Amino acid sequence: MSTTVSTRISFASLTTHNLGTLKKLNSVLFPIAYTDRFYADVLKSEVDEFCKLVYYNDIPVGTICCRIETKDNETQLYLMTMGVLAPYRSRGLGSQSLQHIIDAAKSHIKTKIDKIYLHVQTSNVEAKKFYDRHGFEAVGIHKNYYKKLLI
């Protein structure tokens, strides 16, 4: 007799109660120290559907944080951060997280979101390949964009 272990991927809204988890995951995932303003902004109700903790079998293993911007009469969703802890990569978590954001953008009731964009370090080959596979296109290089890296 064999048993199947089902894995469950879920997303949790950010709250003041789990903000410490977000901060810890960000400190491990990204070579940048995010400001108090960043953390205050991701708790705002208007971005609730775009800022999530990613859980794998009830364990917090990733984050996704976006902000809504208006530029040139377009409403854009800026994907500020998205990451999954290394031991949990290649399990579809990143793809499902990105799809969650795309679906939320498509069904956003308050405003039609015209575009989703993000920045990736040029040295982050894995991330560039990931976003290429999901239909994102590189449109330019912003020199000195990542000025405050902790590396």
N, C-alpha and C positions, 0 to 999 in steps of 0.2 A: 504494500500500500504506500502510495506517495502522497505527500501533502504539498499544497501550493501556498507559498507565502505571498500574500498580496501586499503591495506597497501602496501607501496613500500619500499623495502630494496634496497639500492644502496651502491656502494663503490666509494670513491673518492681517487685519487692519492694524495700523500703528496706533498705539495709545501711550499715555504717560506711563502706564504700567509695564509695557514691554519695550520702552525706548532704550533701556539699558542693554537689552538683547541686540537691538539694531546697532547701537554704538559699538558693542563688542564685536559683532560680525563685521562691521565696516572697518574696524581697526585691524582685523585679520585679513580681510579681502582686498583692501585698497591702500596704496602707499601715500595716502593723504590724510591729514587731520581735518575733519569736517567741523565747522563752526557751530556755535549754539544756535545761530540763525538758521542754518541748514536743518537742524533737528526741530526747531520750532515750525519751520515751513512745511516739513513732511507730516506734521500733525494736523494741519489745517483741513477742515472738512471738505473743501473743494477738491482736494487731491486724494481723498480717502481711497477711491477705487484704483488709484495709480501708485500708491505707496504701500508695500506689503512686506511682511516677513514670509519667507518660503519655508514650509515644513515638509520633512520627509519622515513618514512614520512618527509623527508628533514631535520630531526633533527639529529645532530651528537651524537650518543649514544655508540659508541664502536671504538675500534682500533685493528689493527693487524699489527705486524711488524716482518719481517723475515730478515735473512741475508744468503747469499750463502757462503759456506765454502768448501774447498777441504781438505780431510783427507784420508790418505791411498789410494790414487788414486781413491777416490770416491767423487762425488759432492753431498754435503748434504745441505739441507735447514734447518736452525735452526729457529724454531718458537720462537722468543725472547719474544714477548708479544702478548696476545690476551685477550680482555676483553670487556664486555658489561655492561653498567650501570645497577644496580640492578632492577630498575623499568621496564626495558625492557627485562629482562631475561625470559626464558620459552616462547619465541615467535619465536624460530627458528633462531635467529640472529647469535648465536654462531655456530650452525651447518652450516648455509649458508656461514658464514665467513670462516670456516675451509674448506668447500667444494670448495670455491673460490680459496683458496691457493693450495689445492690438484690439482684442475683442471689446475691452472696456472703452477704448477710444472710439470704435465704430458705433457703440451704443450710447455714447455720452449724450445725455439729454439736454443739459444746459446750453452747450455750444457745440457746433459741428467742429471736430478737430480735423484740420486740413492736412497736417503733416506730423510725423514723428521723426525726431532727429536725436543724435547722440554724438559724443566724442569718444575716440579710442586712441590710446597712446600708439604711436607708430611702431613701437617695439613689441606691442602685444599682438603677436601673430595669431594666436589661438582665438582671441576675441574678434579680430578682423575677419578671420575665416568664418566664425560663427555668424556674424552679422551678414556677411556675404551670402551664406547659405539661406538666410532668412529674408533675402530680397533687399537688403539695405545696400546703398551705393556710396562709395567714398566720393565726396564732392570737393574736397580740398584739405589742405594742411594748415593748421593754425600754429604758427611758430610760437614757442614759449607759452602755449596754452596751459600746460601743467607746470607752473612755476613753483608751486609749493610742495613738491613731492618729498616724501620722507626717506627716500632712498639714499 
